[in-house]
Amino acid sequence: LLHIYADSHSAMILGAELICPDAEHLAHPLAMSVQHKLTVFEMLQAPFYHPTIEEALRTALKDAAGQFSGKRPVGLSLCDSCPEQPLC
């Protein structure tokens, strides 16, 4: 279970609640995102390696981003550092 809390106007990540195996692997990037005042959309631009538990964080961020209608589309295309087109 992972809930991301973000400011309703700026989409800045304010905190999170999580209970899951290997939660410490998710807590570190979440704490850094709060410290650096990153938005949900900025976090989605970060690489999420496969297969890792950190992919669960990407799923929660996509769910949070979906609540910001009209801000930005949510999908793999948010990763600007990837030169290839996503397969999905």
DRENVOBA-814671 format. One record per atom (N, C-alpha, C, CB): residue number from 1; atom name; x, y, z. Coordinates in nm, 4 decimals. Glycine has a CB too. Layout:
nr: NUM | atom: CA | east: X | north: Y | up: Z
...
% end
This chain:
nr: 1 | atom: N | east: 0.0854 | north: -0.1167 | up: 0.0000
nr: 1 | atom: CA | east: 0.0000 | north: 0.0000 | up: 0.0000
nr: 1 | atom: C | east: 0.0897 | north: 0.1226 | up: 0.0000
nr: 1 | atom: CB | east: -0.0970 | north: 0.0000 | up: 0.1221
nr: 2 | atom: N | east: 0.0690 | north: 0.2118 | up: -0.0935
nr: 2 | atom: CA | east: 0.1519 | north: 0.3318 | up: -0.1060
nr: 2 | atom: C | east: 0.0643 | north: 0.4480 | up: -0.1489
nr: 2 | atom: CB | east: 0.2677 | north: 0.3099 | up: -0.2072
nr: 3 | atom: N | east: 0.0604 | north: 0.5509 | up: -0.0657
nr: 3 | atom: CA | east: -0.0146 | north: 0.6730 | up: -0.0967
nr: 3 | atom: C | east: 0.0835 | north: 0.7890 | up: -0.1050
nr: 3 | atom: CB | east: -0.1253 | north: 0.7009 | up: 0.0106
nr: 4 | atom: N | east: 0.0742 | north: 0.8665 | up: -0.2109
nr: 4 | atom: CA | east: 0.1568 | north: 0.9856 | up: -0.2305
nr: 4 | atom: C | east: 0.0689 | north: 1.1072 | up: -0.2030
nr: 4 | atom: CB | east: 0.2182 | north: 0.9907 | up: -0.3759
nr: 5 | atom: N | east: 0.1201 | north: 1.2013 | up: -0.1243
nr: 5 | atom: CA | east: 0.0474 | north: 1.3249 | up: -0.0960
nr: 5 | atom: C | east: 0.1187 | north: 1.4393 | up: -0.1673
nr: 5 | atom: CB | east: 0.0378 | north: 1.3518 | up: 0.0585
nr: 6 | atom: N | east: 0.0402 | north: 1.5162 | up: -0.2440
nr: 6 | atom: CA | east: 0.0974 | north: 1.6267 | up: -0.3215
nr: 6 | atom: C | east: 0.0083 | north: 1.7493 | up: -0.3080
nr: 6 | atom: CB | east: 0.1139 | north: 1.5875 | up: -0.4709
nr: 7 | atom: N | east: 0.0714 | north: 1.8656 | up: -0.3195
nr: 7 | atom: CA | east: -0.0019 | north: 1.9918 | up: -0.3169
nr: 7 | atom: C | east: -0.0980 | north: 1.9965 | up: -0.4350
nr: 7 | atom: CB | east: 0.0954 | north: 2.1130 | up: -0.3203
nr: 8 | atom: N | east: -0.2235 | north: 2.0332 | up: -0.4092
nr: 8 | atom: CA | east: -0.3260 | north: 2.0288 | up: -0.5131
nr: 8 | atom: C | east: -0.3063 | north: 2.1341 | up: -0.6229
nr: 8 | atom: CB | east: -0.4615 | north: 2.0468 | up: -0.4503
nr: 9 | atom: N | east: -0.2250 | north: 2.2348 | up: -0.5978
nr: 9 | atom: CA | east: -0.2024 | north: 2.3387 | up: -0.6984
nr: 9 | atom: C | east: -0.0696 | north: 2.3201 | up: -0.7717
nr: 9 | atom: CB | east: -0.2062 | north: 2.4760 | up: -0.6330
nr: 10 | atom: N | east: 0.0361 | north: 2.2912 | up: -0.6982
nr: 10 | atom: CA | east: 0.1686 | north: 2.2839 | up: -0.7588
nr: 10 | atom: C | east: 0.2117 | north: 2.1419 | up: -0.7945
nr: 10 | atom: CB | east: 0.2692 | north: 2.3441 | up: -0.6661
nr: 11 | atom: N | east: 0.1442 | north: 2.0417 | up: -0.7427
nr: 11 | atom: CA | east: 0.1795 | north: 1.8999 | up: -0.7597
nr: 11 | atom: C | east: 0.3090 | north: 1.8632 | up: -0.6864
nr: 11 | atom: CB | east: 0.1937 | north: 1.8671 | up: -0.9084
nr: 12 | atom: N | east: 0.3577 | north: 1.9519 | up: -0.6001
nr: 12 | atom: CA | east: 0.4777 | north: 1.9235 | up: -0.5233
nr: 12 | atom: C | east: 0.4488 | north: 1.8115 | up: -0.4226
nr: 12 | atom: CB | east: 0.5281 | north: 2.0513 | up: -0.4510
nr: 13 | atom: N | east: 0.5389 | north: 1.7158 | up: -0.4144
nr: 13 | atom: CA | east: 0.5219 | north: 1.6032 | up: -0.3231
nr: 13 | atom: C | east: 0.5409 | north: 1.6517 | up: -0.1800
nr: 13 | atom: CB | east: 0.6218 | north: 1.4888 | up: -0.3563
nr: 14 | atom: N | east: 0.4420 | north: 1.6231 | up: -0.0961
nr: 14 | atom: CA | east: 0.4428 | north: 1.6660 | up: 0.0435
nr: 14 | atom: C | east: 0.4784 | north: 1.5526 | up: 0.1383
nr: 14 | atom: CB | east: 0.3080 | north: 1.7233 | up: 0.0810
nr: 15 | atom: N | east: 0.4509 | north: 1.4311 | up: 0.0990
nr: 15 | atom: CA | east: 0.4789 | north: 1.3169 | up: 0.1845
nr: 15 | atom: C | east: 0.4157 | north: 1.1919 | up: 0.1277
nr: 15 | atom: CB | east: 0.4289 | north: 1.3419 | up: 0.3264
nr: 16 | atom: N | east: 0.4233 | north: 1.0847 | up: 0.2063
nr: 16 | atom: CA | east: 0.3683 | north: 0.9570 | up: 0.1618
nr: 16 | atom: C | east: 0.3440 | north: 0.8673 | up: 0.2819
nr: 16 | atom: CB | east: 0.4628 | north: 0.8882 | up: 0.0608
nr: 17 | atom: N | east: 0.2584 | north: 0.7694 | up: 0.2617
nr: 17 | atom: CA | east: 0.2364 | north: 0.6626 | up: 0.3575
nr: 17 | atom: C | east: 0.2564 | north: 0.5320 | up: 0.2818
nr: 17 | atom: CB | east: 0.0930 | north: 0.6711 | up: 0.4237
nr: 18 | atom: N | east: 0.3303 | north: 0.4400 | up: 0.3427
nr: 18 | atom: CA | east: 0.3519 | north: 0.3139 | up: 0.2747
nr: 18 | atom: C | east: 0.3676 | north: 0.1999 | up: 0.3738
nr: 18 | atom: CB | east: 0.4735 | north: 0.3226 | up: 0.1854
nr: 19 | atom: N | east: 0.3152 | north: 0.0877 | up: 0.3358
nr: 19 | atom: CA | east: 0.3344 | north: -0.0356 | up: 0.4095
nr: 19 | atom: C | east: 0.3465 | north: -0.1461 | up: 0.3057
nr: 19 | atom: CB | east: 0.2166 | north: -0.0626 | up: 0.5111
nr: 20 | atom: N | east: 0.4662 | north: -0.1990 | up: 0.2939
nr: 20 | atom: CA | east: 0.4920 | north: -0.3015 | up: 0.1937
nr: 20 | atom: C | east: 0.6292 | north: -0.3627 | up: 0.2198
nr: 20 | atom: CB | east: 0.4838 | north: -0.2425 | up: 0.0499
nr: 21 | atom: N | east: 0.6541 | north: -0.4773 | up: 0.1611
nr: 21 | atom: CA | east: 0.7890 | north: -0.5337 | up: 0.1716
nr: 21 | atom: C | east: 0.8902 | north: -0.4392 | up: 0.1068
nr: 21 | atom: CB | east: 0.7953 | north: -0.6740 | up: 0.1051
nr: 22 | atom: N | east: 1.0069 | north: -0.4309 | up: 0.1633
nr: 22 | atom: CA | east: 1.1157 | north: -0.3466 | up: 0.1102
nr: 22 | atom: C | east: 1.0796 | north: -0.1987 | up: 0.1049
nr: 22 | atom: CB | east: 1.1539 | north: -0.3933 | up: -0.0286
nr: 23 | atom: N | east: 0.9968 | north: -0.1532 | up: 0.1982
nr: 23 | atom: CA | east: 0.9529 | north: -0.0132 | up: 0.2002
nr: 23 | atom: C | east: 1.0699 | north: 0.0840 | up: 0.2103
nr: 23 | atom: CB | east: 0.8575 | north: 0.0098 | up: 0.3163
nr: 24 | atom: N | east: 1.1796 | north: 0.0408 | up: 0.2717
nr: 24 | atom: CA | east: 1.2945 | north: 0.1319 | up: 0.2855
nr: 24 | atom: C | east: 1.3504 | north: 0.1717 | up: 0.1497
nr: 24 | atom: CB | east: 1.4048 | north: 0.0666 | up: 0.3698
nr: 25 | atom: N | east: 1.3311 | north: 0.0878 | up: 0.0483
nr: 25 | atom: CA | east: 1.3793 | north: 0.1213 | up: -0.0856
nr: 25 | atom: C | east: 1.2940 | north: 0.2299 | up: -0.1504
nr: 25 | atom: CB | east: 1.3808 | north: -0.0031 | up: -0.1738
nr: 26 | atom: N | east: 1.1721 | north: 0.2451 | up: -0.1039
nr: 26 | atom: CA | east: 1.0835 | north: 0.3480 | up: -0.1565
nr: 26 | atom: C | east: 1.0906 | north: 0.4759 | up: -0.0735
nr: 26 | atom: CB | east: 0.9403 | north: 0.2967 | up: -0.1611
nr: 27 | atom: N | east: 1.1193 | north: 0.4612 | up: 0.0549
nr: 27 | atom: CA | east: 1.1223 | north: 0.5774 | up: 0.1445
nr: 27 | atom: C | east: 1.2343 | north: 0.6747 | up: 0.1076
nr: 27 | atom: CB | east: 1.1392 | north: 0.5318 | up: 0.2893
nr: 28 | atom: N | east: 1.3474 | north: 0.6239 | up: 0.0653
nr: 28 | atom: CA | east: 1.4603 | north: 0.7116 | up: 0.0338
nr: 28 | atom: C | east: 1.4302 | north: 0.8067 | up: -0.0816
nr: 28 | atom: CB | east: 1.5823 | north: 0.6287 | up: 0.0003
nr: 29 | atom: N | east: 1.3856 | north: 0.7593 | up: -0.1996
nr: 29 | atom: CA | east: 1.3544 | north: 0.8555 | up: -0.3064
nr: 29 | atom: C | east: 1.2385 | north: 0.9482 | up: -0.2711
nr: 29 | atom: CB | east: 1.3219 | north: 0.7814 | up: -0.4342
nr: 30 | atom: N | east: 1.1440 | north: 0.8990 | up: -0.1905
nr: 30 | atom: CA | east: 1.0335 | north: 0.9860 | up: -0.1488
nr: 30 | atom: C | east: 1.0833 | north: 1.0975 | up: -0.0574
nr: 30 | atom: CB | east: 0.9246 | north: 0.9041 | up: -0.0775
nr: 31 | atom: N | east: 1.1702 | north: 1.0638 | up: 0.0378
nr: 31 | atom: CA | east: 1.2257 | north: 1.1666 | up: 0.1270
nr: 31 | atom: C | east: 1.3066 | north: 1.2690 | up: 0.0480
nr: 31 | atom: CB | east: 1.3139 | north: 1.1021 | up: 0.2358
nr: 32 | atom: N | east: 1.3829 | north: 1.2214 | up: -0.0488
nr: 32 | atom: CA | east: 1.4609 | north: 1.3144 | up: -0.1307
nr: 32 | atom: C | east: 1.3704 | north: 1.4047 | up: -0.2139
nr: 32 | atom: CB | east: 1.5562 | north: 1.2374 | up: -0.2224
nr: 33 | atom: N | east: 1.2589 | north: 1.3508 | up: -0.2624
nr: 33 | atom: CA | east: 1.1687 | north: 1.4335 | up: -0.3427
nr: 33 | atom: C | east: 1.1051 | north: 1.5432 | up: -0.2578
nr: 33 | atom: CB | east: 1.0595 | north: 1.3467 | up: -0.4070
nr: 34 | atom: N | east: 1.0745 | north: 1.5121 | up: -0.1328
nr: 34 | atom: CA | east: 1.0202 | north: 1.6149 | up: -0.0426
nr: 34 | atom: C | east: 1.1282 | north: 1.7186 | up: -0.0123
nr: 34 | atom: CB | east: 0.9674 | north: 1.5509 | up: 0.0896
nr: 35 | atom: N | east: 1.2485 | north: 1.6727 | up: 0.0185
nr: 35 | atom: CA | east: 1.3582 | north: 1.7640 | up: 0.0511
nr: 35 | atom: C | east: 1.3903 | north: 1.8582 | up: -0.0649
nr: 35 | atom: CB | east: 1.4828 | north: 1.6847 | up: 0.0891
nr: 36 | atom: N | east: 1.3862 | north: 1.8074 | up: -0.1867
nr: 36 | atom: CA | east: 1.4210 | north: 1.8881 | up: -0.3038
nr: 36 | atom: C | east: 1.2992 | north: 1.9548 | up: -0.3688
nr: 36 | atom: CB | east: 1.4917 | north: 1.8017 | up: -0.4060
nr: 37 | atom: N | east: 1.1841 | north: 1.9409 | up: -0.3034
nr: 37 | atom: CA | east: 1.0605 | north: 2.0057 | up: -0.3483
nr: 37 | atom: C | east: 1.0255 | north: 1.9701 | up: -0.4926
nr: 37 | atom: CB | east: 1.0731 | north: 2.1565 | up: -0.3346
nr: 38 | atom: N | east: 1.0335 | north: 1.8414 | up: -0.5227
nr: 38 | atom: CA | east: 1.0002 | north: 1.7940 | up: -0.6562
nr: 38 | atom: C | east: 0.8503 | north: 1.7747 | up: -0.6698
nr: 38 | atom: CB | east: 1.0735 | north: 1.6636 | up: -0.6870
nr: 39 | atom: N | east: 0.8017 | north: 1.7873 | up: -0.7909
nr: 39 | atom: CA | east: 0.6613 | north: 1.7606 | up: -0.8181
nr: 39 | atom: C | east: 0.6442 | north: 1.6136 | up: -0.8573
nr: 39 | atom: CB | east: 0.6081 | north: 1.8541 | up: -0.9300
nr: 40 | atom: N | east: 0.5202 | north: 1.5711 | up: -0.8589
nr: 40 | atom: CA | east: 0.4887 | north: 1.4361 | up: -0.9039
nr: 40 | atom: C | east: 0.5417 | north: 1.4162 | up: -1.0462
nr: 40 | atom: CB | east: 0.3354 | north: 1.4102 | up: -0.8980
nr: 41 | atom: N | east: 0.5267 | north: 1.5172 | up: -1.1296
nr: 41 | atom: CA | east: 0.5680 | north: 1.5074 | up: -1.2690
nr: 41 | atom: C | east: 0.7201 | north: 1.5033 | up: -1.2839
nr: 41 | atom: CB | east: 0.5117 | north: 1.6241 | up: -1.3477
nr: 42 | atom: N | east: 0.7908 | north: 1.5752 | up: -1.1992
nr: 42 | atom: CA | east: 0.9375 | north: 1.5693 | up: -1.2019
nr: 42 | atom: C | east: 0.9865 | north: 1.4324 | up: -1.1575
nr: 42 | atom: CB | east: 0.9980 | north: 1.6787 | up: -1.1121
nr: 43 | atom: N | east: 0.9218 | north: 1.3745 | up: -1.0587
nr: 43 | atom: CA | east: 0.9611 | north: 1.2401 | up: -1.0137
nr: 43 | atom: C | east: 0.9356 | north: 1.1370 | up: -1.1235
nr: 43 | atom: CB | east: 0.8843 | north: 1.2011 | up: -0.8853
nr: 44 | atom: N | east: 0.8296 | north: 1.1548 | up: -1.1996
nr: 44 | atom: CA | east: 0.8009 | north: 1.0613 | up: -1.3078
nr: 44 | atom: C | east: 0.9041 | north: 1.0684 | up: -1.4200
nr: 44 | atom: CB | east: 0.6631 | north: 1.0882 | up: -1.3636
nr: 45 | atom: N | east: 0.9807 | north: 1.1755 | up: -1.4270
nr: 45 | atom: CA | east: 1.0857 | north: 1.1871 | up: -1.5278
nr: 45 | atom: C | east: 1.2106 | north: 1.1104 | up: -1.4889
nr: 45 | atom: CB | east: 1.1203 | north: 1.3324 | up: -1.5507
nr: 46 | atom: N | east: 1.2193 | north: 1.0677 | up: -1.3639
nr: 46 | atom: CA | east: 1.3349 | north: 0.9909 | up: -1.3174
nr: 46 | atom: C | east: 1.3272 | north: 0.8486 | up: -1.3709
nr: 46 | atom: CB | east: 1.3422 | north: 0.9902 | up: -1.1629
nr: 47 | atom: N | east: 1.4419 | north: 0.7844 | up: -1.3882
nr: 47 | atom: CA | east: 1.4388 | north: 0.6446 | up: -1.4344
nr: 47 | atom: C | east: 1.3904 | north: 0.5513 | up: -1.3238
nr: 47 | atom: CB | east: 1.5785 | north: 0.6007 | up: -1.4827
nr: 48 | atom: N | east: 1.3106 | north: 0.4547 | up: -1.3610
nr: 48 | atom: CA | east: 1.2647 | north: 0.3496 | up: -1.2704
nr: 48 | atom: C | east: 1.3074 | north: 0.2176 | up: -1.3327
nr: 48 | atom: CB | east: 1.1077 | north: 0.3555 | up: -1.2466
nr: 49 | atom: N | east: 1.4032 | north: 0.1547 | up: -1.2714
nr: 49 | atom: CA | east: 1.4634 | north: 0.0350 | up: -1.3291
nr: 49 | atom: C | east: 1.3751 | north: -0.0871 | up: -1.3103
nr: 49 | atom: CB | east: 1.5995 | north: 0.0098 | up: -1.2677
nr: 50 | atom: N | east: 1.3864 | north: -0.1808 | up: -1.4011
nr: 50 | atom: CA | east: 1.3060 | north: -0.3023 | up: -1.4002
nr: 50 | atom: C | east: 1.3992 | north: -0.4223 | up: -1.3915
nr: 50 | atom: CB | east: 1.2154 | north: -0.3109 | up: -1.5266
nr: 51 | atom: N | east: 1.3714 | north: -0.5217 | up: -1.3161
nr: 51 | atom: CA | east: 1.2621 | north: -0.5359 | up: -1.2197
nr: 51 | atom: C | east: 1.3087 | north: -0.4950 | up: -1.0805
nr: 51 | atom: CB | east: 1.2093 | north: -0.6810 | up: -1.2179
nr: 52 | atom: N | east: 1.2440 | north: -0.4000 | up: -1.0222
nr: 52 | atom: CA | east: 1.2748 | north: -0.3564 | up: -0.8858
nr: 52 | atom: C | east: 1.1465 | north: -0.3153 | up: -0.8151
nr: 52 | atom: CB | east: 1.3764 | north: -0.2392 | up: -0.8865
nr: 53 | atom: N | east: 1.1547 | north: -0.3087 | up: -0.6823
nr: 53 | atom: CA | east: 1.0402 | north: -0.2643 | up: -0.6021
nr: 53 | atom: C | east: 1.0094 | north: -0.1172 | up: -0.6302
nr: 53 | atom: CB | east: 1.0680 | north: -0.2854 | up: -0.4511
nr: 54 | atom: N | east: 1.1083 | north: -0.0418 | up: -0.6768
nr: 54 | atom: CA | east: 1.0880 | north: 0.0999 | up: -0.7052
nr: 54 | atom: C | east: 0.9848 | north: 0.1234 | up: -0.8154
nr: 54 | atom: CB | east: 1.2194 | north: 0.1636 | up: -0.7442
nr: 55 | atom: N | east: 0.9569 | north: 0.0231 | up: -0.8937
nr: 55 | atom: CA | east: 0.8514 | north: 0.0376 | up: -0.9949
nr: 55 | atom: C | east: 0.7154 | north: 0.0621 | up: -0.9307
nr: 55 | atom: CB | east: 0.8452 | north: -0.0870 | up: -1.0836
nr: 56 | atom: N | east: 0.6974 | north: 0.0146 | up: -0.8075
nr: 56 | atom: CA | east: 0.5730 | north: 0.0415 | up: -0.7348
nr: 56 | atom: C | east: 0.5581 | north: 0.1912 | up: -0.7088
nr: 56 | atom: CB | east: 0.5696 | north: -0.0368 | up: -0.6013
nr: 57 | atom: N | east: 0.6696 | north: 0.2593 | up: -0.6859
nr: 57 | atom: CA | east: 0.6669 | north: 0.4043 | up: -0.6661
nr: 57 | atom: C | east: 0.6194 | north: 0.4731 | up: -0.7937
nr: 57 | atom: CB | east: 0.8068 | north: 0.4571 | up: -0.6248
nr: 58 | atom: N | east: 0.6656 | north: 0.4265 | up: -0.9075
nr: 58 | atom: CA | east: 0.6230 | north: 0.4854 | up: -1.0346
nr: 58 | atom: C | east: 0.4723 | north: 0.4701 | up: -1.0525
nr: 58 | atom: CB | east: 0.6979 | north: 0.4199 | up: -1.1527
nr: 59 | atom: N | east: 0.4189 | north: 0.3546 | up: -1.0166
nr: 59 | atom: CA | east: 0.2748 | north: 0.3320 | up: -1.0274
nr: 59 | atom: C | east: 0.1975 | north: 0.4289 | up: -0.9387
nr: 59 | atom: CB | east: 0.2404 | north: 0.1875 | up: -0.9900
nr: 60 | atom: N | east: 0.2435 | north: 0.4488 | up: -0.8151
nr: 60 | atom: CA | east: 0.1771 | north: 0.5420 | up: -0.7237
nr: 60 | atom: C | east: 0.1881 | north: 0.6856 | up: -0.7741
nr: 60 | atom: CB | east: 0.2373 | north: 0.5309 | up: -0.5830
nr: 61 | atom: N | east: 0.3020 | north: 0.7215 | up: -0.8305
nr: 61 | atom: CA | east: 0.3186 | north: 0.8560 | up: -0.8865
nr: 61 | atom: C | east: 0.2258 | north: 0.8774 | up: -1.0058
nr: 61 | atom: CB | east: 0.4646 | north: 0.8790 | up: -0.9284
nr: 62 | atom: N | east: 0.2090 | north: 0.7754 | up: -1.0895
nr: 62 | atom: CA | east: 0.1176 | north: 0.7874 | up: -1.2030
nr: 62 | atom: C | east: -0.0253 | north: 0.8043 | up: -1.1547
nr: 62 | atom: CB | east: 0.1284 | north: 0.6646 | up: -1.2946
nr: 63 | atom: N | east: -0.0628 | north: 0.7328 | up: -1.0491
nr: 63 | atom: CA | east: -0.1972 | north: 0.7494 | up: -0.9927
nr: 63 | atom: C | east: -0.2161 | north: 0.8913 | up: -0.9401
nr: 63 | atom: CB | east: -0.2218 | north: 0.6471 | up: -0.8798
nr: 64 | atom: N | east: -0.1145 | north: 0.9435 | up: -0.8702
nr: 64 | atom: CA | east: -0.1233 | north: 1.0804 | up: -0.8178
nr: 64 | atom: C | east: -0.1294 | north: 1.1813 | up: -0.9322
nr: 64 | atom: CB | east: -0.0029 | north: 1.1114 | up: -0.7257
nr: 65 | atom: N | east: -0.0483 | north: 1.1612 | up: -1.0344
nr: 65 | atom: CA | east: -0.0448 | north: 1.2534 | up: -1.1481
nr: 65 | atom: C | east: -0.1787 | north: 1.2553 | up: -1.2211
nr: 65 | atom: CB | east: 0.0675 | north: 1.2147 | up: -1.2452
nr: 66 | atom: N | east: -0.2469 | north: 1.1430 | up: -1.2234
nr: 66 | atom: CA | east: -0.3755 | north: 1.1358 | up: -1.2896
nr: 66 | atom: C | east: -0.4821 | north: 1.2221 | up: -1.2241
nr: 66 | atom: CB | east: -0.4215 | north: 0.9950 | up: -1.2935
nr: 67 | atom: N | east: -0.4580 | north: 1.2646 | up: -1.1022
nr: 67 | atom: CA | east: -0.5534 | north: 1.3500 | up: -1.0323
nr: 67 | atom: C | east: -0.5340 | north: 1.4985 | up: -1.0652
nr: 67 | atom: CB | east: -0.5411 | north: 1.3287 | up: -0.8825
nr: 68 | atom: N | east: -0.4318 | north: 1.5291 | up: -1.1426
nr: 68 | atom: CA | east: -0.4052 | north: 1.6673 | up: -1.1844
nr: 68 | atom: C | east: -0.4466 | north: 1.6825 | up: -1.3299
nr: 68 | atom: CB | east: -0.2541 | north: 1.7051 | up: -1.1651
nr: 69 | atom: N | east: -0.5741 | north: 1.6998 | up: -1.3540
nr: 69 | atom: CA | east: -0.6230 | north: 1.7090 | up: -1.4910
nr: 69 | atom: C | east: -0.5680 | north: 1.8338 | up: -1.5589
nr: 69 | atom: CB | east: -0.7766 | north: 1.7101 | up: -1.4937
nr: 70 | atom: N | east: -0.5258 | north: 1.8149 | up: -1.6819
nr: 70 | atom: CA | east: -0.4782 | north: 1.9264 | up: -1.7617
nr: 70 | atom: C | east: -0.3352 | north: 1.9688 | up: -1.7346
nr: 70 | atom: CB | east: -0.5659 | north: 2.0409 | up: -1.7405
nr: 71 | atom: N | east: -0.2671 | north: 1.9063 | up: -1.6378
nr: 71 | atom: CA | east: -0.1290 | north: 1.9473 | up: -1.6077
nr: 71 | atom: C | east: -0.0326 | north: 1.8941 | up: -1.7133
nr: 71 | atom: CB | east: -0.0868 | north: 1.8975 | up: -1.4676
nr: 72 | atom: N | east: -0.0200 | north: 1.7624 | up: -1.7227
nr: 72 | atom: CA | east: 0.0671 | north: 1.6978 | up: -1.8198
nr: 72 | atom: C | east: 0.0157 | north: 1.5570 | up: -1.8432
nr: 72 | atom: CB | east: 0.2154 | north: 1.6963 | up: -1.7715
nr: 73 | atom: N | east: 0.0366 | north: 1.5041 | up: -1.9605
nr: 73 | atom: CA | east: -0.0017 | north: 1.3647 | up: -1.9818
nr: 73 | atom: C | east: 0.0876 | north: 1.2733 | up: -1.8984
nr: 73 | atom: CB | east: 0.0072 | north: 1.3273 | up: -2.1320
nr: 74 | atom: N | east: 0.0325 | north: 1.1609 | up: -1.8582
nr: 74 | atom: CA | east: 0.1081 | north: 1.0660 | up: -1.7775
nr: 74 | atom: C | east: 0.1383 | north: 0.9449 | up: -1.8632
nr: 74 | atom: CB | east: 0.0304 | north: 1.0256 | up: -1.6488
nr: 75 | atom: N | east: 0.2654 | north: 0.9108 | up: -1.8739
nr: 75 | atom: CA | east: 0.3047 | north: 0.7936 | up: -1.9505
nr: 75 | atom: C | east: 0.4548 | north: 0.7839 | up: -1.9575
nr: 75 | atom: CB | east: 0.2455 | north: 0.7977 | up: -2.0905
nr: 76 | atom: N | east: 0.5027 | north: 0.6847 | up: -2.0273
nr: 76 | atom: CA | east: 0.6464 | north: 0.6646 | up: -2.0378
nr: 76 | atom: C | east: 0.7149 | north: 0.7794 | up: -2.1087
nr: 76 | atom: CB | east: 0.6757 | north: 0.5358 | up: -2.1096
nr: 77 | atom: N | east: 0.6423 | north: 0.8556 | up: -2.1889
nr: 77 | atom: CA | east: 0.7027 | north: 0.9665 | up: -2.2617
nr: 77 | atom: C | east: 0.7503 | north: 1.0778 | up: -2.1692
nr: 77 | atom: CB | east: 0.6043 | north: 1.0220 | up: -2.3616
nr: 78 | atom: N | east: 0.7153 | north: 1.0715 | up: -2.0399
nr: 78 | atom: CA | east: 0.7639 | north: 1.1724 | up: -1.9463
nr: 78 | atom: C | east: 0.9131 | north: 1.1605 | up: -1.9220
nr: 78 | atom: CB | east: 0.6900 | north: 1.1617 | up: -1.8151
nr: 79 | atom: N | east: 0.9703 | north: 1.0467 | up: -1.9530
nr: 79 | atom: CA | east: 1.1139 | north: 1.0276 | up: -1.9326
nr: 79 | atom: C | east: 1.1875 | north: 1.0850 | up: -2.0530
nr: 79 | atom: CB | east: 1.1491 | north: 0.8763 | up: -1.9121
nr: 80 | atom: N | east: 1.2255 | north: 1.2114 | up: -2.0427
nr: 80 | atom: CA | east: 1.2883 | north: 1.2826 | up: -2.1544
nr: 80 | atom: C | east: 1.4272 | north: 1.2302 | up: -2.1874
nr: 80 | atom: CB | east: 1.2966 | north: 1.4298 | up: -2.1232
nr: 81 | atom: N | east: 1.4890 | north: 1.1561 | up: -2.0944
nr: 81 | atom: CA | east: 1.6243 | north: 1.1092 | up: -2.1197
nr: 81 | atom: C | east: 1.6279 | north: 0.9815 | up: -2.2034
nr: 81 | atom: CB | east: 1.6952 | north: 1.0861 | up: -1.9892
nr: 82 | atom: N | east: 1.5129 | north: 0.9254 | up: -2.2353
nr: 82 | atom: CA | east: 1.5069 | north: 0.8018 | up: -2.3124
nr: 82 | atom: C | east: 1.4932 | north: 0.8345 | up: -2.4609
nr: 82 | atom: CB | east: 1.3894 | north: 0.7130 | up: -2.2649
nr: 83 | atom: N | east: 1.5948 | north: 0.8025 | up: -2.5420
nr: 83 | atom: CA | east: 1.5869 | north: 0.8385 | up: -2.6840
nr: 83 | atom: C | east: 1.4905 | north: 0.7515 | up: -2.7642
nr: 83 | atom: CB | east: 1.7232 | north: 0.8299 | up: -2.7454
nr: 84 | atom: N | east: 1.4615 | north: 0.6303 | up: -2.7153
nr: 84 | atom: CA | east: 1.3727 | north: 0.5392 | up: -2.7880
nr: 84 | atom: C | east: 1.2275 | north: 0.5640 | up: -2.7507
nr: 84 | atom: CB | east: 1.4100 | north: 0.3933 | up: -2.7596
nr: 85 | atom: N | east: 1.1377 | north: 0.5287 | up: -2.8402
nr: 85 | atom: CA | east: 0.9957 | north: 0.5352 | up: -2.8118
nr: 85 | atom: C | east: 0.9587 | north: 0.4156 | up: -2.7238
nr: 85 | atom: CB | east: 0.9118 | north: 0.5369 | up: -2.9436
nr: 86 | atom: N | east: 0.8714 | north: 0.4326 | up: -2.6279
nr: 86 | atom: CA | east: 0.8296 | north: 0.3203 | up: -2.5445
nr: 86 | atom: C | east: 0.7527 | north: 0.2173 | up: -2.6254
nr: 86 | atom: CB | east: 0.7445 | north: 0.3692 | up: -2.4281
nr: 87 | atom: N | east: 0.7585 | north: 0.0926 | up: -2.5806
nr: 87 | atom: CA | east: 0.6929 | north: -0.0161 | up: -2.6512
nr: 87 | atom: C | east: 0.5457 | north: -0.0298 | up: -2.6177
nr: 87 | atom: CB | east: 0.7621 | north: -0.1440 | up: -2.6214
nr: 88 | atom: N | east: 0.4987 | north: 0.0354 | up: -2.5100
nr: 88 | atom: CA | east: 0.3594 | north: 0.0169 | up: -2.4725
nr: 88 | atom: C | east: 0.2748 | north: 0.1342 | up: -2.5149
nr: 88 | atom: CB | east: 0.3471 | north: -0.0042 | up: -2.3239
% end
